[in-house]
Amino acid sequence: MSGMSRRKTLALIGGGVILAAGAGTWHVARPAHAARAPWTDAGRYADPRMRALSWAILAPNPHNRQPWKVDLSQAGAAVLYADTERFLPHTDPFSRQIVIGLGCFLETLAMAAAADGFRTEVTLFPDGSDPEHLDSRPVAWIRFAEGAEPDPDFDLIGARRTNRRPYDLSRPVPSEDMALLVAAARHGSRGDGTVLDSEVAELRVLSEEAMQIEIDTPHTYRESVDLFRIGRAEVNANPDGISFTGPLFEMLHRTGQFSRALALDRSSSAYASGVDTVMENMRTAMGHVWLCTRGNSRSDQIAAGRDWMRLHLAATRAGLGVQPLSQALQEYPEMAELYSRVHDRLAKPGETVQMWARVGYAPEVPASPRWPIEAKVLNG
């Protein structure tokens, strides 16, 4: 494969995720069916808790680690735990992003429960929490109580996607749509965003710089590569992490042109062209949106996750693609200077930027792989 053709087909996203950057339809031809079955199986359970949980596992989460475990041993209740085996210690040293993902899970759970007429009464961190070290104590105790109206966002859950494709540079994001995204937060986060050309250009540059730092920092880049799932068999066996499926990836892997070892080889043409292409993708942002909280407690992070889920569903309703730009918000030393610059730009004094994303119009992408709900339930 020539360098030019490889450049058109491979892109390293966020220090490791590779996807089609050209016409972009080939990779749905042979999907990892078993790994995506939870998207079609959602809601097919007799127990209303299991029905709600089968939707909640579709929530967005960092590196698709799916860091949740749920205990159903108490009647009419559920206890949510963080799976301590699924953290990202290099890029997320305080597990802030993991907790945001758990917040997305809780918000999705609440919408799904409401579809059955149940409200979720949530007690966060009933046994306390540590702001620096997420541990095995419960994240939330959840009681299912009757008396909820259906949530109008529920029907969007199955259509929500994180879209890392290049966005359409010929289609501006309407300011009224950006306003809907910003207004979607309801749990205490402050939403903000921009579609102004000069501001978007400035933020594109910051996002590229952050991406480059994560890629150039060996231990953060390696963390992503270690989570590669290459080919249908690997993805079906481990439907988490960063997945690569479809005829092209099967062929590249089988012929030795794509592997974890090659992805780590900074002298390889795949690495060089991939970095070029991901930077080009960052330059297609047609708007940026972000969420800030007044503090940075575990409860603040949960609230940000709940609000991110609402914001992402608002984007889904508007037909917009969304890709989180988490790199600049990560708290490892190599990112510290850029972290400060991004906070100076996006946050008010004392705030923490919890989520930042690019938005725009893009081709549809398939659902990301998921572990089945049965793999996530304890004592069910």
C-alpha positions as CSV (number, residue, x, y, z in Angstrom):
1,M,0.0,0.0,0.0
2,S,1.4,3.4,-1.0
3,G,2.0,6.1,1.6
4,M,-0.7,8.2,-0.1
5,S,-3.4,5.5,-0.2
6,R,-2.5,4.6,3.4
7,R,-2.9,8.3,4.4
8,K,-6.4,8.2,2.9
9,T,-7.5,5.1,4.9
10,L,-5.8,5.2,8.3
11,A,-5.9,7.8,11.0
12,L,-4.6,7.7,14.6
13,I,-7.2,9.3,16.8
14,G,-6.5,10.3,20.3
15,G,-3.2,8.6,20.4
16,G,-4.4,5.4,18.9
17,V,-7.9,5.0,17.4
18,I,-7.7,4.3,13.7
19,L,-10.6,4.7,11.3
20,A,-11.5,5.4,7.7
21,A,-10.8,9.0,6.6
22,G,-11.8,8.7,3.0
23,A,-15.2,7.8,1.6
24,G,-15.7,5.9,4.9
25,T,-18.3,3.2,4.3
26,W,-16.2,0.0,3.9
27,H,-15.7,-0.8,7.5
28,V,-19.4,-1.5,8.1
29,A,-19.4,-4.4,5.6
30,R,-18.3,-7.0,8.1
31,P,-19.1,-5.7,11.5
32,A,-18.3,-7.6,14.7
33,H,-21.9,-8.7,15.1
34,A,-21.6,-10.2,18.6
35,A,-19.8,-7.1,19.9
36,R,-22.6,-4.8,18.8
37,A,-25.5,-7.1,19.8
38,P,-26.1,-5.1,23.0
39,W,-27.4,-2.2,20.9
40,T,-30.2,-4.3,19.5
41,D,-30.8,-6.4,22.6
42,A,-31.4,-3.3,24.8
43,G,-34.7,-3.5,26.6
44,R,-35.4,-7.2,26.1
45,Y,-35.5,-8.2,29.8
46,A,-38.3,-9.0,32.2
47,D,-36.8,-7.3,35.2
48,P,-37.2,-3.5,34.8
49,R,-33.8,-3.0,36.4
50,M,-32.2,-5.2,33.8
51,R,-34.1,-3.4,31.0
52,A,-32.9,0.0,32.2
53,L,-29.3,-1.3,32.7
54,S,-29.3,-2.8,29.2
55,W,-29.7,0.7,27.9
56,A,-27.3,2.3,30.4
57,I,-24.4,0.2,29.1
58,L,-24.7,2.0,25.8
59,A,-23.5,5.3,27.5
60,P,-20.3,7.0,26.3
61,N,-17.2,6.4,28.3
62,P,-13.5,7.0,28.0
63,H,-11.6,4.7,25.6
64,N,-14.8,2.5,25.6
65,R,-13.5,0.9,28.8
66,Q,-17.1,0.4,30.1
67,P,-16.0,0.9,33.7
68,W,-19.1,-0.2,35.4
69,K,-20.3,-3.1,37.6
70,V,-23.8,-3.3,39.1
71,D,-25.0,-5.4,42.1
72,L,-28.7,-6.4,41.9
73,S,-28.8,-8.4,45.1
74,Q,-31.2,-5.9,46.8
75,A,-34.8,-6.0,45.5
76,G,-35.9,-2.8,43.7
77,A,-32.4,-1.4,43.9
78,A,-29.0,-1.4,42.2
79,V,-25.6,-0.6,43.5
80,L,-23.1,0.9,41.0
81,Y,-19.4,0.3,41.3
82,A,-16.4,1.4,39.3
83,D,-14.5,-1.6,37.8
84,T,-11.0,-0.9,39.1
85,E,-9.5,-3.2,36.4
86,R,-10.7,-0.7,33.7
87,F,-9.0,2.5,34.7
88,L,-6.6,4.6,32.5
89,P,-3.8,5.4,34.9
90,H,-1.6,7.3,32.5
91,T,-4.0,9.5,30.7
92,D,-6.6,9.7,33.5
93,P,-4.4,9.5,36.7
94,F,-7.2,10.6,39.1
95,S,-10.0,8.7,37.2
96,R,-11.8,11.9,36.6
97,Q,-12.8,10.7,33.1
98,I,-13.9,7.3,34.4
99,V,-16.2,9.0,36.8
100,I,-17.7,11.2,34.1
101,G,-18.4,8.0,32.1
102,L,-20.2,6.6,35.2
103,G,-22.2,9.8,35.2
104,C,-23.2,9.2,31.6
105,F,-24.3,5.7,32.7
106,L,-26.5,7.0,35.5
107,E,-28.2,9.5,33.3
108,T,-28.9,6.9,30.6
109,L,-30.2,4.6,33.3
110,A,-32.6,7.3,34.6
111,M,-34.0,7.9,31.1
112,A,-34.4,4.1,30.5
113,A,-36.1,3.6,33.8
114,A,-38.5,6.4,33.2
115,A,-39.6,4.7,30.0
116,D,-41.0,2.0,32.2
117,G,-42.5,4.5,34.7
118,F,-39.8,4.3,37.3
119,R,-37.7,7.1,38.7
120,T,-34.2,6.5,40.0
121,E,-33.4,7.8,43.4
122,V,-29.6,8.1,43.5
123,T,-27.4,8.4,46.5
124,L,-23.8,9.1,45.4
125,F,-20.8,7.6,47.1
126,P,-22.7,6.3,50.1
127,D,-19.5,5.1,51.8
128,G,-17.5,8.2,50.9
129,S,-15.0,8.8,48.1
130,D,-11.4,9.9,47.5
131,P,-10.8,12.8,45.0
132,E,-7.4,11.3,44.0
133,H,-7.9,7.6,44.0
134,L,-11.2,6.0,42.8
135,D,-11.6,2.7,44.7
136,S,-13.9,-0.2,45.2
137,R,-16.4,1.6,47.3
138,P,-19.9,2.1,45.8
139,V,-20.3,4.9,43.3
140,A,-24.0,5.1,43.7
141,W,-26.9,3.4,45.4
142,I,-30.0,3.5,43.2
143,R,-33.6,2.9,44.2
144,F,-36.2,2.2,41.5
145,A,-39.4,3.9,42.5
146,E,-42.7,4.2,40.6
147,G,-43.9,7.5,39.4
148,A,-41.9,8.8,36.4
149,E,-43.0,10.3,33.1
150,P,-41.3,9.1,29.9
151,D,-38.2,11.1,29.0
152,P,-38.3,12.6,25.4
153,D,-34.6,11.9,25.0
154,F,-34.9,8.2,25.6
155,D,-35.6,7.4,22.0
156,L,-32.2,9.0,21.0
157,I,-30.1,6.6,23.1
158,G,-29.7,3.9,20.5
159,A,-28.8,6.5,17.8
160,R,-26.1,8.3,19.7
161,R,-22.6,7.9,18.4
162,T,-19.1,9.4,18.9
163,N,-18.1,10.5,15.5
164,R,-14.3,10.7,14.8
165,R,-14.7,11.2,11.1
166,P,-13.6,14.4,9.2
167,Y,-16.5,16.9,9.4
168,D,-18.0,18.7,6.4
169,L,-16.2,22.0,6.0
170,S,-19.0,23.2,3.7
171,R,-21.7,23.0,6.3
172,P,-21.6,25.5,9.1
173,V,-23.2,24.6,12.5
174,P,-26.2,26.9,13.0
175,S,-25.8,29.1,16.1
176,E,-29.3,28.0,17.2
177,D,-28.2,24.4,17.3
178,M,-25.2,25.2,19.3
179,A,-27.5,27.1,21.7
180,L,-29.5,23.9,22.1
181,L,-26.4,21.9,23.0
182,V,-25.2,24.5,25.5
183,A,-28.7,24.5,27.1
184,A,-28.9,20.7,27.5
185,A,-27.1,20.6,30.8
186,R,-29.4,20.2,33.7
187,H,-27.3,18.8,36.6
188,G,-25.3,21.9,37.5
189,S,-22.6,22.0,34.8
190,R,-22.1,25.2,32.8
191,G,-22.4,24.6,29.1
192,D,-20.7,26.9,26.6
193,G,-19.6,26.7,22.9
194,T,-18.8,28.6,19.8
195,V,-19.3,28.4,16.0
196,L,-17.4,31.7,15.3
197,D,-14.7,31.1,12.7
198,S,-11.9,32.9,14.6
199,E,-12.7,31.1,17.8
200,V,-13.0,27.7,16.2
201,A,-9.7,28.2,14.4
202,E,-8.0,29.0,17.8
203,L,-9.5,25.9,19.4
204,R,-8.5,23.7,16.5
205,V,-4.9,24.6,17.1
206,L,-5.2,23.9,20.9
207,S,-6.8,20.5,20.2
208,E,-4.0,19.6,17.7
209,E,-1.3,20.6,20.2
210,A,-2.9,18.4,22.9
211,M,-3.3,15.5,20.6
212,Q,0.4,15.8,19.7
213,I,1.5,15.8,23.3
214,E,-0.5,12.7,24.1
215,I,1.0,10.9,21.0
216,D,4.5,12.1,21.8
217,T,4.4,11.0,25.4
218,P,5.4,7.3,25.3
219,H,3.4,6.1,28.4
220,T,0.1,7.8,27.4
221,Y,0.4,6.7,23.7
222,R,1.2,3.2,24.8
223,E,-1.9,3.1,27.0
224,S,-4.1,3.5,23.9
225,V,-2.1,1.0,21.8
226,D,-2.4,-1.6,24.5
227,L,-6.2,-1.3,24.2
228,F,-6.3,-2.0,20.5
229,R,-8.7,-4.8,19.4
230,I,-7.7,-5.7,15.9
231,G,-10.0,-7.7,13.7
232,R,-13.4,-9.3,14.3
233,A,-12.2,-12.1,16.5
234,E,-10.4,-9.8,18.9
235,V,-13.3,-7.4,19.1
236,N,-15.8,-10.1,19.7
237,A,-13.6,-11.6,22.4
238,N,-13.0,-8.3,24.1
239,P,-15.7,-5.8,23.0
240,D,-14.1,-2.8,24.8
241,G,-11.1,-0.5,24.2
242,I,-10.3,0.7,20.7
243,S,-11.7,-1.5,17.9
244,F,-10.7,-2.0,14.3
245,T,-13.0,-4.2,12.2
246,G,-13.8,-4.5,8.5
247,P,-12.2,-6.1,5.5
248,L,-9.3,-3.6,5.3
249,F,-8.2,-4.1,8.8
250,E,-8.6,-7.8,8.6
251,M,-6.3,-7.8,5.5
252,L,-3.7,-5.4,7.0
253,H,-3.5,-7.4,10.2
254,R,-3.3,-10.7,8.3
255,T,-0.5,-9.5,6.0
256,G,1.5,-7.9,8.9
257,Q,0.8,-4.3,7.8
258,F,-1.0,-3.4,11.0
259,S,-0.3,-4.5,14.5
260,R,0.2,-3.1,18.0
261,A,3.9,-3.3,17.4
262,L,3.7,-1.3,14.2
263,A,1.5,1.3,15.8
264,L,4.3,1.8,18.4
265,D,7.0,2.1,15.8
266,R,7.5,5.8,15.3
267,S,9.6,5.2,12.2
268,S,6.8,3.4,10.3
269,S,4.9,5.0,7.5
270,A,1.6,3.9,9.1
271,Y,2.5,5.9,12.2
272,A,3.6,9.1,10.3
273,S,0.7,9.2,7.9
274,G,-1.8,8.4,10.7
275,V,-0.6,11.3,12.8
276,D,-0.9,13.6,9.7
277,T,-4.4,12.5,9.1
278,V,-5.7,12.8,12.6
279,M,-4.4,16.4,12.7
280,E,-6.3,17.0,9.5
281,N,-9.4,15.7,11.2
282,M,-9.0,18.1,14.1
283,R,-8.9,20.9,11.5
284,T,-12.4,20.0,10.3
285,A,-14.1,21.1,13.6
286,M,-17.0,23.4,12.7
287,G,-17.7,24.3,16.3
288,H,-16.6,23.5,19.8
289,V,-18.7,22.8,22.9
290,W,-17.6,22.4,26.5
291,L,-18.9,21.7,30.0
292,C,-17.5,23.3,33.2
293,T,-18.2,22.7,36.9
294,R,-17.6,25.1,39.8
295,G,-15.7,22.4,41.7
296,N,-14.0,19.1,40.8
297,S,-15.4,16.7,43.4
298,R,-16.5,13.2,42.5
299,S,-20.1,14.5,42.6
300,D,-19.2,17.3,40.2
301,Q,-17.7,14.8,37.8
302,I,-20.8,12.6,38.0
303,A,-22.9,15.7,37.3
304,A,-20.7,16.5,34.3
305,G,-21.2,13.0,32.9
306,R,-25.0,13.3,33.3
307,D,-24.9,16.6,31.5
308,W,-22.6,15.3,28.8
309,M,-25.1,12.6,28.0
310,R,-27.8,15.2,27.6
311,L,-25.6,17.4,25.5
312,H,-24.6,14.5,23.3
313,L,-28.3,13.5,22.8
314,A,-29.1,17.1,21.9
315,A,-26.4,16.9,19.2
316,T,-27.9,13.6,18.0
317,R,-31.3,15.2,17.7
318,A,-29.7,18.0,15.7
319,G,-27.9,15.6,13.4
320,L,-24.5,16.7,14.5
321,G,-21.4,14.6,14.9
322,V,-19.5,15.0,18.2
323,Q,-16.0,13.9,19.2
324,P,-14.7,14.6,22.7
325,L,-11.3,16.3,22.9
326,S,-10.2,14.9,26.2
327,Q,-6.5,15.2,25.7
328,A,-6.1,18.8,26.8
329,L,-8.1,18.1,30.0
330,Q,-5.9,15.3,31.2
331,E,-3.9,15.8,34.4
332,Y,-0.5,14.1,33.7
333,P,2.6,16.3,34.0
334,E,3.4,16.5,30.2
335,M,0.0,18.1,29.6
336,A,0.1,20.6,32.5
337,E,1.0,23.7,30.5
338,L,-1.6,23.2,27.8
339,Y,-4.2,22.2,30.5
340,S,-3.6,25.6,32.0
341,R,-4.0,27.4,28.7
342,V,-7.2,25.6,27.9
343,H,-8.7,26.4,31.2
344,D,-7.7,30.0,30.8
345,R,-9.6,30.0,27.5
346,L,-12.7,28.0,28.4
347,A,-13.3,28.2,32.1
348,K,-14.4,31.0,34.5
349,P,-12.1,31.5,37.5
350,G,-12.2,28.5,39.8
351,E,-14.0,26.2,37.3
352,T,-12.8,22.9,36.0
353,V,-13.4,22.1,32.3
354,Q,-14.8,18.5,32.5
355,M,-15.6,18.0,28.8
356,W,-14.6,19.6,25.5
357,A,-15.6,18.4,22.0
358,R,-15.6,19.3,18.4
359,V,-18.9,19.3,16.5
360,G,-19.9,19.3,12.9
361,Y,-21.7,17.3,10.2
362,A,-20.2,13.9,9.2
363,P,-21.2,10.6,7.7
364,E,-22.9,8.1,10.0
365,V,-20.7,5.7,11.9
366,P,-21.5,2.3,13.4
367,A,-22.2,1.7,17.1
368,S,-19.2,0.9,19.2
369,P,-18.8,-2.6,20.7
370,R,-20.2,-3.4,24.1
371,W,-19.9,-6.2,26.7
372,P,-23.4,-7.7,27.2
373,I,-25.2,-6.6,30.3
374,E,-24.8,-10.1,31.9
375,A,-21.0,-9.5,32.0
376,K,-21.6,-6.4,34.1
377,V,-24.1,-7.5,36.6
378,L,-23.2,-9.0,40.0
379,N,-25.7,-11.2,41.9
380,G,-28.4,-10.7,39.3
